[in-house]
Amino acid sequence: MFKCQYAMNQFKRIICYLAFVLSGIVFFSCESTPKTFGGDEKLLYNEATFREVRSRIKKHDWALRLYETLRDQVKNNVPQKPFNYSGVFDDAMWAKDAAIYYRISGDETYIPVIRDLIIDLYKLDQPDIPLYNSDPKRKSTHFWEKISSDDCRMVLAYDLVKNHPALLPYRELMDKRMDEKIAEAFRYESQITRLGNTQFWGVTGLGIYGFMRGNTKAIQTAIDGKYGFKSMLAKFRDDGRFWPEPKNYNIAYVNCCLILMAEMAKFNGWPEDLYAYTDPDNGANIRRLVVSIIQSCTPEGYVFGNGESSESANFIDGKLTMKRTGVFNPDMYRVNIKLPVFYHAYRDPVIGWAMSKFPDNDEYCSQFWGHSALLYGGYEEGDRIECPDARSVVYQEMGDAFIHSDETPAYWEGNALSLFFRNGASQQFHGVNDHLSFALNKYGKNLYSHFTLGWDYLSPRPGRGNETPLSQNRINQNSVAVDFKEPSPSNIHLLQRKPENPGVLFSAIKRTGGMQVISAGGEVYDGVLQKRTFGVVDDYVIDIFSVRSDRVHTYDYTLHSWGNVRTSGIGAKSGYQQINREYGFGPIDVDSRAGAENVWLANTEKAKVTDHLTVDFLDKDQTGICVQLLNNDASELIISHTPVFVQKNTLSEKPKETEIVVPARKPMIFIRRKCQSTDYILLHQPYKEKLEQLRFTREGNVLTIESASFTDCYNIETEEYRRELK
């Protein structure tokens, strides 16, 4: 009888295995749980987690698709020796995903590769060689780099497979290696002099290995220490809403560490719930950060780019395209969003609303979390959702103002105009010289873009030892540069608790007759007072940029947009290649003998403004913006073109065997004046397909904007606005 039962069980196992081979979903057909040698997990997931995952896959088509995607990613990206630890699907990320796949399916195919990767990274085949120099005086400045790119992923993989017979011989030595990691992390923590997202990764590593080894001192230091979890939240700005680096660093890096610490603490039964922890002074917590970022989005789910790496050219599916930092656009390239983790923790209706934009729950976080919905669950039909607040808002400490032409909930479903205005107040470590710069979103597009070129990221600049490349330069912003220079050093890249310096402060938002008016101003350049005022309605934006000084300067008002440039109100154009010398730009590729294209600013032309200036940017998607300059004041118009993508330190703007879906260069304009003081008064009119140009005039202090259906009047002095329908 026993033999018959055994034979029947074997037959079931064979049928299950065949089902797995054919479909990759062994646990669907098999009644028994796959044997995966689990137990004693220390970080995030255990067998209970994977039972939930298997149940989720059986219940939801989206979960099955994510599982199949995970399986295929693991199968198609198996690392080859020598291991390189680089790329989106790097070896450590693969090991983590492969370990998760193993724990779901029971498929042991990749256990030897995972084991070899762990052996290689932690030098388990060299037991007499320490991982680190034990000299306490040795600098450990880049410990965070190992944590963020390799360790956090690999140690999770190890945690999930460590009880497999293939790993058991290495347990004792691995414990020793993790103790070495803790010692190195303590050394690193003692050497920190400032707290940024990179430093927080290093301290998070102390927490990771602390939980793995049950080292209470390490855990407490990572949570309560000088540079730990709570210290990170204590440095948040604007009532605890944002970490003081550009929004993409908040989204991709800072919140990754925060929830990693919170999840590990929760998984291990730590006495304090870090998800619930709120800083007693500024009110910062994880939930507030996530909800505030969602509220800061355009209607399409993007976050306005500011600072390094916020908007850039990027390779996606073999194509060069634009990457915008975003949260909930179903069409965007989502690599570092972790909404399922947050939603699982809070069930917050605003986060649920953002989650509802992803019916397939198909986010993949390349930073760490991978297919997070597979592990944490996704948005379920019938879950409570709540539309975010759409009111315009000023974040003085962050230096951000968001002005929405529609402040009702309809903002999120319509095509409202969104203006993003920077005062440059708080951009530690990854900021750019964007005082009084702005961006404008309409029709799902950032019409005035600032983005980072690949060559520029982390390249030398003030504060990092050498001259400033284009991405950080003042003229790469939509603002006014003075005398071809950067703003005064004392006014940029400051660690600020409040924006006491440079003193470029926002006014309150004034609402008048359907228009929203906001100003900011201060001494961005020594001896030059600058003030910018925007008046925003859905049809257009009024832009008044005033500069005042007691001596003559060269002022360059700059705008960056897309497509072809059409102009009126100018004289004959002539080449103007000295623009690169004026701004101190050398060649892109110092080793190349390439000619005209080997420059940052290319195909530059200059002309005198002779009449009412109009500049029309029209892109190939038929999205455009028409700019009118009301007052000439002896202006010159300079049209130039900046690179969209530069390969490393070379001129390779068109990578081989890559379909270019954006142009190699995008247009920009300078409106140049040489004088003591002046006012730039402009009208920005977005449009789609067909331009019906507004009539823009001035009489005294009153600006008039007229269309076929309305006449608007705006008083520059009183900031009062009214509209009369025809």
Secondary structure, DSSP 8 states (H G I E B T S, - for coil): -HHHHHHHHHHHHHHHHHHHHHHS-HHHH-SS----------SS--HHHHHHHHHHHHH-HHHHHHHHHHHHHHHHT---SS----STT-HHHHHHHHHHHHHHH---TTHHHHHHHHHHHHTTT-TTS-SS---TTS--TTHHHHIIIIIHHHHHHHHHHTTSTTTGGGHHHHHHHHHHHHHHHHHHHHH--S--HHHHHHHHHHHHHHHHHT-HHHHHHHHHSTTSHHHHHHT-BTTTTB-SS-HHHIIIIIHHHHHHHHHHHHHTT-SS-TTT---TTT---HHHHHHHHHHTB-TTSBB---STTSEEEEEETTEEEEEE-BSS-TTS--SS--HHHHHHHH--HHHHHHHTT-TT----BTTTTBSHHHHH----TT----------EEETTTTEEEEES--SGGGGTS---EEEEE-----TTT--S-TT-EEEEETTEESS---B-TTTTT---TTTTS---GGGSGGGSSSEEETTB---GGGSS---SS--SS--EE---EEETTEEEEEEEEEEETTEEEEEEEEE-SS-EEEEEEEE-SS-EEEEEEEE--SEEEEEEE---EE-TTHHHHTT---S-TT----TTSSSSEEEEEEEEEEEEEEEEE-TTSEEEEEEES--SS-EEEEEEEES---TTS---S-TT-EE-S-SEEEEEEEEEEES-EEEEEEEEEEESS----EEEEETTEEEEE-SSEEEEEETTT--EEEEE-
